[in-house]
Amino acid sequence: MPRPALYHVKLTREQRTALTEIAKNRNIAETLRTRASILLGMDENASHPLTRDQVMEQTGASRTMVNLTIRNFCLDGLEKVMRIRRPAASDQANRKIDGAAEAKLIAKACSAPPDGRTRWTLKLLQEEMKVVLEYPISQSAISRTLRKNAIRPHKMKYYCIPSAEDPGFVDSLEDVLDVYSRPYDSRFPVVCIDEKPKDLHGEAREPIPARPKSEGKDGRDQIKDSEYIRNGHCCIFVMIEPATGRIMANPSKRRTAKDFAMQLKYLSDIAYPDAEKIILVMDNLNTHTTKSLYKTFPAAEAHRLKNRFEIHKTPVHGSWVNIAELGIQILSTQCLNQRFPTFTTLETAVTAWVKGWGRCQPVQWKFTTTDARTKLARLYPKIISESTEKNPS
């Protein structure tokens, strides 16, 4: 024989109306809506009250929640049941940060992290601010404050442009931008060159291939062991002709001056044998110079190859100006994002990619010298005329 219930729910008309409104309002916390539905279902004054099992099935609440809601209603009343209790240190209890606390938090988030840590986390800031303010604040309050002030301690940016006036930077920048603005001429193709290092990794265990779902067997993705075998390093020279979208890629076992010289010979005699002169854009790596030709070929041949090129160097801290970075990104995404156990397998894959996919849309470079003088005005030296110096106002 089941034990008789100790607590009984008997709602007044006003209580039933209020709970019905709560149960239907989607803007109210789900916990409160569930409690309201439990009380409405268990109301013995209703025409058809539900059993506990029926209420659990209808609301999705556990038996413990149903029993506690009924008991708390009978002992404490409706007002206390329909209130979410939170500990003193909860997010909602400590959600506000005044101006003084906000200033201290910002100063701390912009300072160096503790010894042994690379960056500030919300947990670290919470622990630190508890000491600084002598009272706790929640991680959500810290997050909102940082977001409001556009501070991201977990992010780090590297210099892409100088931090002050730099005539050398703007000189190289405008030189390269002028090259990109030239109209296309097959006699004088503009080519950008750069290189990408690549590690050679073999599989420690044979990968398990993917399989479809079949009778008695679930489908499965390909499985690879996270462990791999180191087989050395190599380098891939990537060249792109912006005006046509042509991409060339040549793997090399090393990245010495001689290897770079061989890429220049490839451009001159194989890729563009009919060009009158190749307009070459490249960065300032120590091997990226025409003296590499004299380290590799006899003087007469080096001189011939040197005269085949018109060299334009990108500025220091200005690698983003080199369109070859785009070719490297495409090659990395479509071909290099896998393990290659040997240089031969890498070379085969890159050759196949260049043959089948080594072309992108022509690059429409839209950043001009006019844009540079406007958006990067702080990098241009401020020129003071002689008349201004003699008669300062």
C-alpha positions as CSV (number, residue, x, y, z in Angstrom):
1,M,0.0,0.0,0.0
2,P,1.6,3.4,-1.0
3,R,2.5,5.8,1.7
4,P,0.1,8.8,1.9
5,A,1.4,12.1,0.6
6,L,2.6,14.5,3.4
7,Y,2.2,17.7,1.3
8,H,-0.7,18.7,-0.8
9,V,-0.9,21.6,-3.3
10,K,-4.1,23.6,-3.1
11,L,-3.9,26.9,-5.1
12,T,-6.2,29.9,-4.9
13,R,-7.7,31.4,-8.0
14,E,-5.2,34.3,-7.9
15,Q,-2.2,31.9,-7.4
16,R,-3.3,29.7,-10.3
17,T,-3.7,32.8,-12.6
18,A,-0.2,34.0,-11.7
19,L,1.4,30.6,-12.2
20,T,-0.3,30.2,-15.5
21,E,1.2,33.5,-16.7
22,I,4.7,32.4,-15.5
23,A,4.5,29.0,-17.2
24,K,3.6,30.6,-20.6
25,N,6.2,33.4,-20.4
26,R,9.3,32.4,-22.4
27,N,11.2,35.4,-21.0
28,I,11.2,34.0,-17.5
29,A,13.9,31.5,-16.4
30,E,13.2,27.9,-17.3
31,T,13.5,26.8,-13.7
32,L,10.7,29.1,-12.6
33,R,8.5,28.0,-15.5
34,T,9.0,24.3,-14.6
35,R,8.1,25.0,-10.9
36,A,5.0,26.8,-12.0
37,S,4.0,23.8,-14.2
38,I,4.6,21.4,-11.4
39,L,2.4,23.3,-9.0
40,L,-0.4,23.7,-11.6
41,G,-0.3,20.0,-12.4
42,M,-0.4,19.0,-8.7
43,D,-3.2,21.5,-7.7
44,E,-5.8,19.5,-5.9
45,N,-8.3,22.3,-6.5
46,A,-8.1,21.7,-10.2
47,S,-10.8,19.7,-12.0
48,H,-8.3,17.0,-13.1
49,P,-5.1,17.0,-10.9
50,L,-2.2,15.0,-12.2
51,T,-0.1,12.4,-10.4
52,R,3.6,12.9,-9.8
53,D,4.5,10.6,-12.6
54,Q,2.3,12.5,-15.0
55,V,3.8,15.8,-13.9
56,M,7.3,14.4,-14.4
57,E,6.5,13.2,-17.9
58,Q,4.8,16.5,-18.8
59,T,7.4,18.9,-17.5
60,G,10.6,16.8,-17.8
61,A,11.4,17.5,-14.2
62,S,13.0,14.8,-11.9
63,R,11.1,13.2,-9.1
64,T,13.4,15.1,-6.6
65,M,12.5,18.5,-8.2
66,V,8.8,17.7,-8.1
67,N,8.9,16.6,-4.4
68,L,11.0,19.6,-3.4
69,T,8.8,22.1,-5.2
70,I,5.7,20.7,-3.5
71,R,7.3,20.6,-0.1
72,N,8.8,24.1,-0.3
73,F,5.4,25.5,-1.5
74,C,3.6,23.9,1.5
75,L,6.3,25.0,4.0
76,D,7.5,28.4,2.7
77,G,4.7,29.6,0.5
78,L,4.5,30.6,-3.2
79,E,6.7,33.7,-3.1
80,K,9.7,31.8,-1.9
81,V,9.2,28.9,-4.2
82,M,9.1,31.2,-7.2
83,R,12.4,32.8,-6.3
84,I,15.8,31.6,-7.6
85,R,18.2,31.3,-4.7
86,R,21.8,32.2,-5.5
87,P,24.9,32.0,-3.4
88,A,26.6,35.3,-2.4
89,A,29.5,34.7,-4.7
90,S,27.4,33.8,-7.8
91,D,27.7,35.6,-11.1
92,Q,24.4,37.4,-10.6
93,A,25.1,38.5,-7.0
94,N,28.4,40.1,-8.1
95,R,27.5,41.2,-11.6
96,K,28.1,44.9,-11.1
97,I,31.5,46.7,-11.2
98,D,31.8,50.3,-10.3
99,G,34.0,52.9,-12.0
100,A,36.9,52.5,-9.6
101,A,36.9,48.7,-9.9
102,E,36.7,48.9,-13.6
103,A,39.7,51.1,-13.8
104,K,41.7,48.7,-11.7
105,L,40.6,45.7,-13.7
106,I,41.6,47.4,-17.0
107,A,45.0,48.3,-15.6
108,K,45.6,44.8,-14.5
109,A,44.4,43.2,-17.8
110,C,46.8,45.5,-19.7
111,S,49.8,44.6,-17.5
112,A,52.2,41.7,-17.8
113,P,50.7,38.4,-16.6
114,P,52.0,36.6,-13.5
115,D,55.4,34.8,-13.7
116,G,55.1,31.5,-15.5
117,R,52.0,32.4,-17.4
118,T,51.8,33.7,-21.0
119,R,48.6,35.6,-20.7
120,W,45.8,36.7,-18.4
121,T,42.8,34.4,-18.2
122,L,39.4,35.2,-16.6
123,K,40.2,32.9,-13.7
124,L,43.6,34.6,-13.1
125,L,42.0,38.0,-13.3
126,Q,39.2,36.9,-10.9
127,E,41.8,35.7,-8.4
128,E,43.9,38.9,-8.7
129,M,41.0,41.3,-8.5
130,K,39.8,39.5,-5.3
131,V,43.1,40.6,-3.7
132,V,43.1,44.1,-5.3
133,L,39.5,44.9,-4.5
134,E,39.2,42.9,-1.3
135,Y,35.9,41.4,-2.5
136,P,35.0,38.9,-5.2
137,I,33.7,39.7,-8.7
138,S,32.5,37.1,-11.1
139,Q,34.2,35.9,-14.3
140,S,31.1,37.0,-16.4
141,A,31.4,40.5,-14.9
142,I,35.1,40.6,-15.8
143,S,34.3,39.4,-19.3
144,R,31.6,42.0,-19.9
145,T,33.9,44.8,-18.7
146,L,36.8,43.7,-20.9
147,R,34.5,43.3,-23.9
148,K,33.0,46.8,-23.3
149,N,36.5,48.3,-23.3
150,A,37.7,46.3,-26.3
151,I,40.4,44.6,-24.3
152,R,41.4,41.0,-25.2
153,P,44.2,39.8,-23.0
154,H,44.1,36.3,-24.6
155,K,45.0,37.8,-28.0
156,M,48.4,39.0,-29.4
157,K,49.2,40.7,-32.6
158,Y,52.6,41.0,-34.2
159,Y,54.0,44.0,-36.0
160,C,53.0,44.1,-39.6
161,I,54.0,47.7,-40.1
162,P,56.5,50.0,-38.2
163,S,55.3,51.8,-35.1
164,A,56.6,55.2,-36.1
165,E,57.7,57.3,-39.1
166,D,59.8,55.2,-41.4
167,P,60.9,56.6,-44.8
168,G,62.5,53.3,-45.8
169,F,59.2,51.5,-45.3
170,V,57.1,53.9,-47.3
171,D,59.8,54.1,-50.1
172,S,59.7,50.3,-50.6
173,L,55.9,50.2,-50.1
174,E,55.2,52.8,-52.8
175,D,57.7,51.1,-55.1
176,V,55.9,47.8,-54.9
177,L,52.4,49.4,-55.2
178,D,53.5,51.2,-58.3
179,V,54.5,47.8,-59.8
180,Y,51.1,46.3,-59.0
181,S,49.4,49.2,-60.7
182,R,51.1,48.6,-64.0
183,P,48.9,47.4,-66.9
184,Y,49.4,43.8,-67.9
185,D,52.1,43.2,-70.5
186,S,53.2,39.6,-71.3
187,R,56.6,41.0,-72.3
188,F,57.1,42.2,-68.8
189,P,55.3,39.8,-66.4
190,V,55.0,40.8,-62.8
191,V,55.9,37.8,-60.6
192,C,55.9,37.5,-56.8
193,I,58.1,34.9,-55.1
194,D,58.3,33.6,-51.5
195,E,59.1,30.3,-49.8
196,K,57.5,28.1,-47.2
197,P,59.3,25.6,-44.9
198,K,57.7,22.2,-44.5
199,D,58.4,19.3,-42.1
200,L,58.5,15.8,-43.4
201,H,56.5,13.5,-41.1
202,G,55.9,9.8,-41.5
203,E,53.1,7.8,-39.9
204,A,54.0,5.9,-36.7
205,R,51.0,3.6,-37.4
206,E,49.1,3.0,-40.5
207,P,46.0,5.2,-40.7
208,I,42.6,3.4,-40.5
209,P,40.5,4.4,-43.5
210,A,36.9,5.8,-43.2
211,R,34.0,3.5,-43.8
212,P,30.3,4.1,-44.4
213,K,27.5,2.8,-42.2
214,S,26.4,-0.7,-43.1
215,E,24.5,-3.6,-41.5
216,G,25.9,-4.2,-38.0
217,K,28.6,-1.6,-38.4
218,D,28.5,2.1,-37.7
219,G,30.1,4.6,-40.0
220,R,33.6,5.8,-39.1
221,D,35.8,8.8,-40.0
222,Q,39.4,8.2,-40.9
223,I,41.6,7.6,-37.9
224,K,45.2,8.7,-37.6
225,D,47.7,8.3,-34.8
226,S,48.7,11.6,-33.3
227,E,52.3,10.3,-33.1
228,Y,54.5,10.7,-36.1
229,I,58.1,10.1,-37.3
230,R,60.3,13.0,-38.0
231,N,62.0,12.7,-41.4
232,G,63.7,16.1,-41.7
233,H,62.7,19.4,-43.3
234,C,62.5,20.9,-46.8
235,C,61.3,24.1,-48.5
236,I,58.8,25.0,-51.2
237,F,59.4,28.0,-53.4
238,V,56.0,29.5,-54.5
239,M,55.7,32.0,-57.3
240,I,52.5,33.7,-58.5
241,E,51.7,36.0,-61.4
242,P,49.0,38.3,-60.0
243,A,47.7,39.5,-63.4
244,T,46.9,36.0,-64.7
245,G,46.5,34.0,-61.4
246,R,49.2,31.5,-62.5
247,I,50.9,29.8,-59.5
248,M,54.2,27.9,-59.6
249,A,55.6,25.8,-56.8
250,N,59.0,24.0,-56.7
251,P,60.0,21.9,-53.6
252,S,63.6,22.1,-52.6
253,K,65.5,20.0,-50.0
254,R,67.2,23.2,-48.7
255,R,66.7,27.0,-48.8
256,T,70.2,28.2,-49.5
257,A,71.3,30.9,-51.8
258,K,72.0,28.3,-54.5
259,D,68.5,27.0,-54.2
260,F,67.1,30.5,-54.7
261,A,69.4,31.0,-57.7
262,M,67.9,27.9,-59.3
263,Q,64.4,29.3,-58.9
264,L,65.5,32.5,-60.7
265,K,66.9,30.3,-63.5
266,Y,63.6,28.4,-63.6
267,L,61.6,31.7,-64.0
268,S,64.0,33.0,-66.6
269,D,64.5,30.0,-68.9
270,I,61.4,27.7,-68.2
271,A,58.5,29.7,-66.9
272,Y,59.0,32.9,-69.0
273,P,61.6,32.2,-71.7
274,D,60.0,34.7,-74.1
275,A,59.7,37.6,-71.7
276,E,61.9,40.6,-72.3
277,K,62.3,41.2,-68.6
278,I,60.6,39.7,-65.5
279,I,59.4,42.1,-62.9
280,L,60.2,40.2,-59.6
281,V,58.7,41.2,-56.2
282,M,60.3,39.5,-53.2
283,D,61.0,40.0,-49.5
284,N,64.3,40.8,-47.8
285,L,65.5,37.3,-46.8
286,N,69.3,37.1,-46.7
287,T,69.3,34.6,-49.6
288,H,66.9,36.7,-51.8
289,T,69.5,38.7,-53.6
290,T,71.1,38.5,-57.1
291,K,74.4,37.8,-55.6
292,S,73.0,34.3,-55.1
293,L,73.4,33.9,-58.9
294,Y,77.2,34.5,-58.6
295,K,77.4,31.9,-55.9
296,T,75.8,29.3,-58.2
297,F,76.7,30.0,-61.8
298,P,79.8,31.2,-63.7
299,A,80.0,35.0,-63.9
300,A,78.7,35.2,-67.5
301,E,75.7,33.1,-66.8
302,A,75.0,34.9,-63.5
303,H,75.2,38.2,-65.4
304,R,72.8,37.0,-68.1
305,L,70.3,35.9,-65.5
306,K,70.6,39.0,-63.4
307,N,69.8,41.2,-66.5
308,R,66.6,39.1,-67.0
309,F,65.1,40.5,-63.8
310,E,63.9,43.9,-62.5
311,I,64.0,43.4,-58.7
312,H,61.5,45.1,-56.3
313,K,61.9,44.4,-52.6
314,T,58.9,44.5,-50.2
315,P,59.4,46.7,-47.1
316,V,60.7,45.3,-43.8
317,H,57.6,44.6,-41.7
318,G,55.6,44.6,-44.9
319,S,55.4,40.9,-46.0
320,W,51.6,41.4,-46.5
321,V,52.5,43.4,-49.6
322,N,53.9,40.3,-51.3
323,I,51.1,38.6,-53.2
324,A,53.1,35.3,-53.1
325,E,51.7,34.9,-49.6
326,L,48.3,34.3,-51.3
327,G,49.8,31.5,-53.4
328,I,51.3,29.9,-50.3
329,Q,48.0,30.0,-48.5
330,I,46.2,28.3,-51.4
331,L,48.9,25.7,-51.7
332,S,48.9,25.0,-47.9
333,T,45.1,24.6,-47.8
334,Q,44.7,22.4,-50.8
335,C,47.8,20.3,-50.8
336,L,50.2,20.7,-47.9
337,N,47.8,20.1,-45.1
338,Q,48.8,16.5,-44.7
339,R,51.8,14.4,-43.7
340,F,54.6,13.6,-46.2
341,P,57.0,10.9,-45.1
342,T,59.7,11.7,-47.8
343,F,60.7,14.6,-50.0
344,T,59.8,12.5,-53.1
345,T,56.1,12.1,-51.9
346,L,55.9,15.8,-51.2
347,E,57.4,16.7,-54.6
348,T,55.0,14.4,-56.4
349,A,52.0,15.9,-54.6
350,V,53.0,19.5,-55.3
351,T,53.7,18.7,-58.9
352,A,50.3,17.1,-59.3
353,W,48.7,20.1,-57.6
354,V,50.4,22.6,-59.8
355,K,49.4,20.6,-62.9
356,G,45.8,20.2,-61.9
357,W,45.0,23.2,-59.7
358,G,47.9,25.6,-59.9
359,R,45.8,28.6,-60.9
360,C,43.7,31.1,-59.0
361,Q,41.6,34.1,-60.1
362,P,43.6,37.1,-61.3
363,V,44.4,39.2,-58.2
364,Q,42.7,42.5,-58.1
365,W,45.1,44.5,-55.9
366,K,43.2,47.6,-54.7
367,F,45.5,49.1,-52.1
368,T,47.1,52.0,-53.9
369,T,49.7,54.7,-53.0
370,T,46.8,57.1,-52.4
371,D,45.3,54.7,-49.9
372,A,48.8,54.3,-48.3
373,R,49.2,58.0,-47.9
374,T,45.8,58.3,-46.2
375,K,45.6,55.1,-44.1
376,L,49.3,54.9,-43.2
377,A,49.9,58.7,-42.9
378,R,51.7,58.3,-39.6
379,L,54.5,56.4,-41.3
380,Y,55.3,59.2,-43.7
381,P,57.9,61.7,-42.4
382,K,56.5,65.2,-41.6
383,I,58.2,67.6,-43.9
384,I,58.9,71.1,-42.6
385,S,59.7,73.8,-45.2
386,E,62.6,76.3,-44.8
387,S,60.1,79.2,-44.7
388,T,58.3,77.6,-41.8
389,E,61.6,77.0,-39.9
390,K,62.6,80.7,-40.3
391,N,59.2,82.1,-39.5
392,P,57.5,79.8,-37.0
393,S,54.0,80.9,-36.2
